[in-house]
């Protein structure tokens, strides 16, 4: 069964890696602009806040993949996503134009007013992002359910290609060089516009005709949508909160120029580190997509383990060999000092491959069984582990970007252990009566 798994996952994996590569082009573009360090630091801080506020709808793809099985059931799901997206976009804009932004940006993060002004500009420009991205993810989930992963891949690759082209086109534009924070924002929206166009085209051409012959499905009410979605949203909120909290601790611990350098390194390591492991998150879609096939779960488990091994080998090649220096200084364009500061964080993040693989597999099992509430405790556990690491590790001399990435990895490990306990471990280690039982998988899986 590995051949259909590979056909399903390969387009998503390739595009995920290429998309992360595109993030490096953004970093490289900012590194070649005037005031590169403050631009990298300002965009990194702003993007962390954007991801946090957009995070509740980052799992909109799962709504399309699991709940929206035909046009009737899609309508309430789409309305739910649209309303939530508008609310989140308004919340993001408020950070740019209200006193709440003063407290969050300068107050909590302790950055100087000049860097704070750059962050506000980025937040205001990025305000529509949560709504637009959520709609793209929802319709991408519909295409995944129809196993049209190639369309999703084309959309992502087009997003990347347009973003990269925009970066190169704008590098020498005086208006952009006068305010360098415009470069990543304009590139982001140019790519997202193309992605949305292709996703909607694929939905109109590929999803609806594929569903007309299907059996009628119950239309989920808002209560059912919320019960399915809130654990996923909570997990994503905590995951995306991790980055702003880490940035906050690192910025306050290392004041002045050292803080800007540490935030710039974290901006690069966050995105570069995801290049070899980010695609593993797509493993969660395998179980819902192949749930009709008997015995698929065991095969998915073996397939996921192989994917984790491939990812770890990529980590070793990119971050533990001289190729690392060529990437950081030659391709991204970091100064030697910043590149040297990224060495240890990149080595630490290498160990996320098997952790992310296991988490993605378990998420897929929970989605098929519609037991998303079993994953909910993993979110606060991750946050608590990150906070504990941020407070305890400096006692052993771990500071700066190394502290931030160490805390991030600690949170990943604890989160995955709690996901395993909720989805599989509790039922295996405790009697069914005390564990509360376990819902049977839906279908032959």
PLY file of the C-alpha trace (Angstrom):
ply
format ascii 1.0
element vertex 445
property float x
property float y
property float z
element edge 444
property int vertex1
property int vertex2
end_header
0.00 0.00 0.00
3.01 2.28 0.09
2.60 3.21 -3.59
-0.80 4.96 -3.14
0.49 6.55 0.08
3.51 7.88 -1.78
1.38 9.17 -4.65
-0.84 10.97 -2.14
1.91 12.35 0.10
4.70 13.09 -2.36
3.13 16.16 -3.99
2.29 17.57 -0.55
5.76 16.79 0.84
7.60 18.26 -2.11
5.55 21.42 -2.07
5.93 21.76 1.72
9.72 21.59 1.39
9.77 23.93 -1.57
7.54 26.35 0.32
9.95 26.35 3.25
12.71 26.98 0.73
10.74 29.99 -0.42
10.80 31.30 3.14
14.57 31.28 2.90
14.32 33.44 -0.22
12.30 35.94 1.82
14.97 35.87 4.52
17.68 36.24 1.90
15.86 39.21 0.38
15.53 40.93 3.75
19.19 40.18 4.54
20.17 42.09 1.38
18.07 45.15 2.14
19.13 48.25 4.07
18.90 47.80 7.86
18.79 44.03 7.40
18.98 43.02 11.07
16.10 45.24 12.19
14.01 44.14 9.20
14.56 40.45 9.96
13.86 41.04 13.66
10.76 43.20 13.03
9.23 40.84 10.48
10.04 37.82 12.65
8.28 39.38 15.63
5.29 40.52 13.55
4.98 37.20 11.73
4.99 35.34 15.04
2.03 37.45 16.19
0.24 36.93 12.87
0.66 33.17 13.05
-0.61 33.20 16.62
-3.78 35.16 15.82
-4.38 33.15 12.63
-3.69 29.84 14.35
-7.27 28.94 15.37
-8.10 28.54 11.68
-4.83 26.90 10.67
-6.71 23.59 10.90
-9.45 24.72 8.51
-8.08 22.12 6.09
-9.19 19.38 8.48
-12.74 20.79 8.44
-12.82 20.39 4.69
-11.15 16.99 4.85
-13.43 15.43 7.49
-16.71 17.36 7.93
-17.50 18.86 4.51
-18.35 15.74 2.53
-20.82 17.33 0.09
-22.20 20.73 -0.88
-24.89 20.75 1.81
-22.49 19.99 4.66
-19.96 22.46 3.21
-22.23 25.49 3.63
-22.22 25.75 7.45
-18.53 24.86 7.56
-17.69 27.62 5.10
-19.80 30.18 7.00
-18.09 29.19 10.24
-14.63 29.64 8.71
-15.52 32.99 7.11
-16.96 34.47 10.31
-14.02 33.30 12.39
-11.57 34.65 9.80
-13.13 38.13 9.89
-12.96 38.22 13.70
-9.29 37.19 13.72
-8.36 39.74 11.04
-10.01 42.52 13.04
-8.10 41.40 16.13
-4.83 41.52 14.22
-5.52 45.04 12.93
-6.28 46.21 16.47
-2.70 45.42 17.51
-1.46 47.85 14.88
-3.77 50.79 15.62
-4.81 50.58 19.30
-2.95 50.89 22.63
-3.14 47.10 22.92
-0.27 47.02 20.43
1.86 49.23 22.70
1.47 46.75 25.53
2.12 43.68 23.37
5.01 45.00 21.26
7.02 47.42 23.40
5.67 46.43 26.80
5.86 42.64 26.66
8.71 42.22 24.19
10.74 45.16 25.49
11.77 46.33 22.00
12.67 49.95 21.27
10.07 52.29 19.69
11.81 52.27 16.30
11.58 48.48 15.97
8.05 48.64 17.38
7.00 50.99 14.57
8.28 48.50 11.99
6.29 45.72 13.65
3.09 47.84 13.57
3.45 48.55 9.87
3.81 44.82 9.20
0.80 43.94 11.39
-1.48 46.46 9.67
-0.55 45.22 6.21
-0.99 41.60 7.26
-4.43 42.07 8.87
-6.41 40.35 6.03
-4.10 37.31 6.08
-6.04 35.12 8.60
-9.27 35.28 6.57
-7.64 34.71 3.18
-5.46 31.84 4.38
-8.33 30.13 6.18
-10.45 30.10 3.01
-7.53 28.68 1.06
-6.98 25.93 3.64
-10.67 24.99 3.80
-10.90 24.45 0.06
-7.54 22.68 0.00
-9.03 20.20 2.49
-11.92 19.58 0.12
-9.46 18.75 -2.65
-7.49 16.42 -0.35
-10.68 14.51 0.45
-11.13 13.98 -3.29
-7.42 12.90 -3.39
-6.60 15.78 -5.73
-3.33 16.56 -3.98
-1.73 17.61 -7.25
-3.98 20.68 -7.47
-3.04 21.68 -3.92
0.61 21.20 -4.82
0.30 23.31 -7.96
-1.28 26.09 -5.91
1.50 26.00 -3.32
4.25 25.88 -5.94
2.67 28.80 -7.79
2.51 30.71 -4.51
6.21 30.06 -4.02
7.19 30.94 -7.58
5.33 34.24 -7.53
6.71 35.11 -4.08
10.29 34.46 -5.20
9.80 36.45 -8.39
8.32 39.32 -6.37
11.35 39.36 -4.06
13.76 39.61 -6.98
11.66 42.25 -8.74
11.38 44.44 -5.64
14.97 44.25 -4.37
16.05 47.31 -6.33
12.78 49.30 -6.13
13.47 52.58 -4.26
10.05 52.60 -2.56
10.76 49.17 -1.06
14.36 49.94 -0.12
13.14 53.04 1.70
10.89 50.81 3.87
12.32 47.26 3.65
9.51 45.65 5.65
7.35 46.03 2.53
9.41 43.41 0.71
8.25 40.24 2.56
4.68 41.53 2.87
4.22 42.26 -0.84
5.84 38.94 -1.74
3.53 37.12 0.69
0.34 38.62 -0.76
1.41 38.16 -4.38
1.92 34.45 -3.78
-1.24 34.04 -1.70
-3.38 35.64 -4.41
-2.18 33.12 -6.98
-2.65 30.23 -4.53
-6.24 31.25 -3.86
-6.98 31.47 -7.56
-5.72 27.94 -8.28
-7.38 26.42 -5.20
-10.77 27.88 -6.12
-10.33 26.81 -9.73
-9.53 23.27 -8.56
-12.53 23.27 -6.23
-14.92 24.33 -8.98
-13.45 21.92 -11.53
-12.58 18.93 -9.35
-14.32 18.76 -6.00
-18.00 19.43 -6.64
-18.39 17.03 -9.60
-16.64 14.32 -7.58
-19.17 14.69 -4.77
-22.41 14.66 -6.77
-22.48 10.87 -6.95
-21.75 10.40 -3.25
-24.26 9.34 -0.63
-26.01 12.16 1.27
-24.24 13.09 4.50
-25.66 14.71 7.64
-25.30 18.48 7.67
-23.24 19.49 10.72
-24.61 22.23 12.93
-22.40 24.89 14.43
-22.34 22.96 17.70
-20.97 19.85 15.98
-18.43 21.93 14.07
-17.24 23.60 17.26
-17.01 20.30 19.18
-14.87 18.81 16.41
-12.82 21.95 15.85
-12.08 23.45 19.25
-9.38 20.92 20.26
-7.65 21.41 16.90
-7.89 25.19 17.28
-6.55 25.02 20.85
-3.58 22.94 19.70
-2.77 25.38 16.92
-3.18 28.43 19.18
-0.67 26.96 21.63
1.67 25.92 18.84
1.69 29.38 17.32
1.79 31.05 20.73
5.06 29.23 21.29
6.97 31.42 18.87
5.85 34.83 20.24
6.46 33.64 23.81
9.93 32.41 22.90
10.65 35.68 21.09
9.44 37.58 24.16
11.69 35.71 26.59
14.71 35.91 24.30
14.19 39.63 23.57
13.83 40.52 27.26
16.75 38.35 28.31
19.16 39.84 25.74
18.60 43.59 25.52
19.85 46.02 22.87
21.71 44.87 19.77
22.07 41.35 21.17
18.29 41.03 21.29
17.96 42.07 17.65
20.63 39.57 16.62
18.98 36.75 18.59
15.56 37.50 17.05
17.11 37.62 13.57
18.74 34.20 14.12
15.45 32.76 15.40
13.64 34.11 12.32
16.05 32.19 10.09
16.18 28.99 12.19
12.38 28.73 12.54
11.94 28.65 8.77
15.15 26.86 7.76
14.60 24.15 10.37
11.12 23.43 9.02
12.50 22.68 5.57
13.43 19.03 6.37
10.58 18.28 8.83
7.61 20.52 7.98
6.33 18.14 5.30
5.90 15.39 7.90
2.81 17.21 9.16
1.02 16.10 5.98
1.10 12.50 7.29
-1.99 13.40 9.33
-4.04 13.49 6.10
-3.24 9.87 5.17
-5.62 8.16 7.60
-8.69 10.31 6.71
-7.99 9.97 2.98
-7.52 6.16 3.09
-9.94 5.27 5.88
-12.11 3.14 3.56
-9.28 0.66 2.93
-9.06 -2.20 5.40
-5.74 -2.61 7.20
-4.43 0.76 6.06
-3.53 2.00 9.55
-0.68 -0.45 10.14
0.73 0.32 6.70
0.48 4.06 7.39
2.38 3.56 10.65
5.30 1.85 8.87
5.22 4.41 6.08
5.32 7.28 8.61
8.36 5.78 10.34
10.20 5.61 7.01
9.31 9.25 6.34
10.73 10.25 9.73
14.01 8.52 8.87
14.23 10.36 5.55
13.61 13.69 7.27
16.30 13.05 9.90
18.82 12.15 7.20
18.05 15.49 5.53
18.64 17.25 8.84
22.05 15.64 9.24
23.06 16.59 5.70
21.92 20.20 5.88
22.82 21.17 9.45
25.71 18.91 10.52
28.00 19.25 7.50
29.85 22.19 5.86
26.77 22.63 3.67
25.27 24.53 6.61
27.73 27.41 6.24
27.09 27.68 2.51
23.33 27.86 3.14
23.52 30.45 5.92
26.15 32.77 4.47
26.16 32.03 0.75
22.44 31.54 0.04
20.63 33.40 2.83
23.34 36.05 3.15
23.77 36.19 6.93
26.83 37.84 8.39
29.45 35.41 9.76
28.47 36.36 13.32
24.77 35.60 12.76
25.62 32.39 10.88
27.80 31.20 13.75
25.01 31.95 16.22
22.64 29.71 14.23
24.87 26.59 14.36
23.78 25.14 17.70
20.06 26.00 17.28
20.03 24.20 13.92
21.66 21.13 15.42
19.11 21.07 18.23
16.14 21.39 15.88
17.42 18.38 13.90
15.88 16.02 16.45
12.33 17.11 15.66
11.98 14.74 12.69
10.79 11.66 14.59
8.80 13.76 17.07
6.79 15.50 14.33
6.32 12.20 12.47
4.80 10.52 15.53
2.56 13.50 16.28
1.26 13.67 12.70
0.43 9.93 12.65
-1.47 10.19 15.94
-3.35 13.28 14.74
-4.49 11.33 11.69
-5.82 8.52 13.88
-7.74 11.00 16.04
-9.23 12.70 12.98
-10.53 9.41 11.57
-12.06 8.46 14.92
-13.36 12.04 15.39
-11.80 12.03 18.86
-10.09 15.40 18.59
-10.86 16.13 22.27
-8.36 13.40 23.20
-5.60 15.64 21.83
-6.64 18.78 23.73
-4.48 18.23 26.87
-1.35 18.19 24.70
-1.70 21.92 23.99
-1.40 23.28 27.55
1.25 20.65 28.29
3.34 21.96 25.38
2.97 25.54 26.61
3.89 24.62 30.18
6.97 22.71 28.98
8.14 25.69 26.91
7.70 28.09 29.82
9.57 25.75 32.15
12.45 25.42 29.69
12.63 29.19 29.14
12.88 29.78 32.89
15.18 26.89 33.83
17.66 26.56 30.95
19.33 29.99 31.53
20.52 28.63 34.88
22.82 26.33 32.87
24.10 29.13 30.67
21.75 28.48 27.73
20.71 31.86 26.32
19.74 33.67 23.13
18.56 31.75 20.07
19.86 28.49 21.56
17.50 28.96 24.51
14.58 29.64 22.18
15.07 26.54 20.03
15.79 24.30 23.05
12.50 25.39 24.61
10.68 24.80 21.31
11.97 21.24 21.00
11.09 20.53 24.64
7.52 21.65 23.96
7.27 19.43 20.87
8.40 16.36 22.80
5.98 16.90 25.70
3.11 17.65 23.33
3.68 14.44 21.37
3.78 12.35 24.54
0.43 13.80 25.64
-1.09 13.21 22.18
0.01 9.57 22.38
-1.50 9.26 25.86
-4.83 10.73 24.78
-5.18 8.87 21.48
-3.61 5.49 22.27
-1.68 5.30 25.54
-4.54 5.71 28.01
-6.57 2.93 26.39
-3.53 0.63 26.26
-2.28 1.14 29.80
-5.56 1.48 31.70
-8.63 -0.78 31.78
-11.40 0.32 29.45
-13.67 1.16 32.38
-11.21 3.59 33.96
-9.96 4.95 30.64
-13.48 5.83 29.64
-13.41 3.53 26.64
-12.33 4.39 23.15
-14.45 5.20 20.16
-14.22 2.71 17.36
-12.62 3.90 14.17
-15.05 4.97 11.47
-14.75 2.52 8.61
-12.40 -0.37 7.88
-9.36 1.37 9.31
0 1
1 2
2 3
3 4
4 5
5 6
6 7
7 8
8 9
9 10
10 11
11 12
12 13
13 14
14 15
15 16
16 17
17 18
18 19
19 20
20 21
21 22
22 23
23 24
24 25
25 26
26 27
27 28
28 29
29 30
30 31
31 32
32 33
33 34
34 35
35 36
36 37
37 38
38 39
39 40
40 41
41 42
42 43
43 44
44 45
45 46
46 47
47 48
48 49
49 50
50 51
51 52
52 53
53 54
54 55
55 56
56 57
57 58
58 59
59 60
60 61
61 62
62 63
63 64
64 65
65 66
66 67
67 68
68 69
69 70
70 71
71 72
72 73
73 74
74 75
75 76
76 77
77 78
78 79
79 80
80 81
81 82
82 83
83 84
84 85
85 86
86 87
87 88
88 89
89 90
90 91
91 92
92 93
93 94
94 95
95 96
96 97
97 98
98 99
99 100
100 101
101 102
102 103
103 104
104 105
105 106
106 107
107 108
108 109
109 110
110 111
111 112
112 113
113 114
114 115
115 116
116 117
117 118
118 119
119 120
120 121
121 122
122 123
123 124
124 125
125 126
126 127
127 128
128 129
129 130
130 131
131 132
132 133
133 134
134 135
135 136
136 137
137 138
138 139
139 140
140 141
141 142
142 143
143 144
144 145
145 146
146 147
147 148
148 149
149 150
150 151
151 152
152 153
153 154
154 155
155 156
156 157
157 158
158 159
159 160
160 161
161 162
162 163
163 164
164 165
165 166
166 167
167 168
168 169
169 170
170 171
171 172
172 173
173 174
174 175
175 176
176 177
177 178
178 179
179 180
180 181
181 182
182 183
183 184
184 185
185 186
186 187
187 188
188 189
189 190
190 191
191 192
192 193
193 194
194 195
195 196
196 197
197 198
198 199
199 200
200 201
201 202
202 203
203 204
204 205
205 206
206 207
207 208
208 209
209 210
210 211
211 212
212 213
213 214
214 215
215 216
216 217
217 218
218 219
219 220
220 221
221 222
222 223
223 224
224 225
225 226
226 227
227 228
228 229
229 230
230 231
231 232
232 233
233 234
234 235
235 236
236 237
237 238
238 239
239 240
240 241
241 242
242 243
243 244
244 245
245 246
246 247
247 248
248 249
249 250
250 251
251 252
252 253
253 254
254 255
255 256
256 257
257 258
258 259
259 260
260 261
261 262
262 263
263 264
264 265
265 266
266 267
267 268
268 269
269 270
270 271
271 272
272 273
273 274
274 275
275 276
276 277
277 278
278 279
279 280
280 281
281 282
282 283
283 284
284 285
285 286
286 287
287 288
288 289
289 290
290 291
291 292
292 293
293 294
294 295
295 296
296 297
297 298
298 299
299 300
300 301
301 302
302 303
303 304
304 305
305 306
306 307
307 308
308 309
309 310
310 311
311 312
312 313
313 314
314 315
315 316
316 317
317 318
318 319
319 320
320 321
321 322
322 323
323 324
324 325
325 326
326 327
327 328
328 329
329 330
330 331
331 332
332 333
333 334
334 335
335 336
336 337
337 338
338 339
339 340
340 341
341 342
342 343
343 344
344 345
345 346
346 347
347 348
348 349
349 350
350 351
351 352
352 353
353 354
354 355
355 356
356 357
357 358
358 359
359 360
360 361
361 362
362 363
363 364
364 365
365 366
366 367
367 368
368 369
369 370
370 371
371 372
372 373
373 374
374 375
375 376
376 377
377 378
378 379
379 380
380 381
381 382
382 383
383 384
384 385
385 386
386 387
387 388
388 389
389 390
390 391
391 392
392 393
393 394
394 395
395 396
396 397
397 398
398 399
399 400
400 401
401 402
402 403
403 404
404 405
405 406
406 407
407 408
408 409
409 410
410 411
411 412
412 413
413 414
414 415
415 416
416 417
417 418
418 419
419 420
420 421
421 422
422 423
423 424
424 425
425 426
426 427
427 428
428 429
429 430
430 431
431 432
432 433
433 434
434 435
435 436
436 437
437 438
438 439
439 440
440 441
441 442
442 443
443 444
